[in-house]
Amino acid sequence: SILLISSSGVARALLPPGYEDNMHCPPGSCSLFINGIVGPKHSIYKCYDETTDQTTDAVWTGFRTQVEAPEGWIEDPEECDVAPTPAPSTPTHKNIDKP
């Protein structure tokens, strides 16, 4: 079963134990908490490689699933010391008064 919690009219799903017990990331990655997001663990944690500044989705395992992590991936990696570099923003409009 899935527990739904409503906050400000938005339903958020929390998975019970056994579905997202262990996080697995590629070698050289750390566990990055994505601030401001609420929901299942897979939506608030990403794998982050500090050398390439790239994030990837983690593989989550638990006793209620048959999911297996890829060979060589790190189970429950350490938390990241730094945040990734923010993507450059592109303006959504141009000021036509200035060249």
Secondary structure as GFF3:
##gff-version 3
##sequence-region A 1 99
A	DSSP	beta_strand	3	7	.	.	.	ID=ss1
A	DSSP	beta_strand	10	14	.	.	.	ID=ss2
A	DSSP	beta_strand	22	25	.	.	.	ID=ss3
A	DSSP	beta_strand	29	33	.	.	.	ID=ss4
A	DSSP	alpha_helix	41	44	.	.	.	ID=ss5
A	DSSP	beta_strand	45	49	.	.	.	ID=ss6
A	DSSP	beta_strand	54	56	.	.	.	ID=ss7
A	DSSP	beta_strand	59	61	.	.	.	ID=ss8
A	DSSP	beta_strand	74	75	.	.	.	ID=ss9
###
